[in-house]
Amino acid sequence: MDRIILNGKRMITREKTHAYLKRKFSFPDYYGKNLDALWDLLSTWDQETEVVILHRDAVLEQLGDYGASLLDLFGELQEESRHLTITFAD
């Protein structure tokens, strides 16, 4: 199983967050850099992968409502994806 560690302290703006996610997940160049595009790619993810999200509080502090939506997206992925295991750790 692969493991991807996401550091919430690196998610300081929407733009930087999506650039960071693109790099960490090795998304293709056509990645739309928004929550819908993130969902589209991760909901069809076919590799067994553990995603560890560190510093959830930093995501909320730095991105506000957008950060909450991002964390909700990962929570929904935890419930719906057969290939992704999402863990929140602080």
C-alpha positions in Angstrom: 0.0 0.0 0.0 1.3 3.4 -0.9 1.2 6.2 1.6 0.8 9.9 0.9 1.3 12.4 3.8 -0.3 15.8 3.4 0.8 18.6 5.7 -2.0 21.1 6.4 0.6 23.8 7.2 1.5 23.7 3.5 -2.0 24.6 2.4 -2.0 28.3 2.8 -4.0 29.5 -0.2 -6.3 27.7 -2.6 -3.8 27.9 -5.4 -0.9 26.6 -3.3 -3.1 23.9 -1.9 -4.0 22.6 -5.3 -0.4 22.8 -6.6 0.7 20.9 -3.5 -2.0 18.2 -4.0 -1.1 17.9 -7.7 2.5 17.2 -6.8 1.8 14.9 -3.9 -0.7 12.7 -5.9 1.2 13.1 -9.2 -2.0 14.4 -10.9 -1.9 14.9 -14.7 -1.5 18.4 -16.1 -5.2 18.6 -16.9 -6.0 18.6 -13.2 -8.5 21.5 -12.8 -7.2 22.7 -9.4 -10.6 22.9 -7.7 -12.6 20.6 -5.4 -14.7 19.1 -8.2 -11.6 18.1 -10.1 -10.0 16.8 -6.9 -13.1 14.6 -6.3 -13.1 13.4 -9.9 -9.5 12.2 -9.7 -9.6 10.7 -6.2 -13.0 9.1 -6.4 -11.7 7.0 -9.3 -8.3 6.3 -7.7 -7.4 2.7 -8.3 -4.3 2.2 -6.2 -4.4 1.1 -2.6 -3.2 4.2 -0.8 -3.3 5.6 2.7 -3.6 9.3 2.8 -2.5 10.9 6.1 -3.6 14.5 6.7 -1.5 16.3 9.3 -2.5 19.6 11.0 -6.1 19.6 10.1 -6.5 22.8 12.2 -4.0 24.6 10.0 -6.1 23.8 6.9 -9.1 25.4 8.7 -7.2 28.4 9.9 -5.6 29.2 6.6 -8.4 28.3 4.2 -11.5 28.9 6.3 -14.7 27.5 4.7 -12.8 26.3 1.7 -10.5 24.3 4.0 -13.6 22.8 5.7 -15.0 21.8 2.3 -11.6 20.2 1.4 -11.6 18.2 4.7 -15.2 17.2 4.1 -14.2 15.9 0.7 -11.5 13.7 2.2 -14.0 12.5 4.8 -16.5 11.5 2.0 -13.7 9.8 0.1 -13.0 7.7 3.3 -16.6 6.5 3.2 -16.9 5.9 -0.5 -13.5 4.9 -1.9 -12.4 1.2 -1.9 -8.8 2.1 -2.5 -8.2 5.2 -0.3 -7.8 5.1 3.4 -7.9 8.6 4.9 -6.4 9.3 8.3 -6.4 12.7 10.1 -3.5 13.2 12.5 -2.4 16.3 14.4 
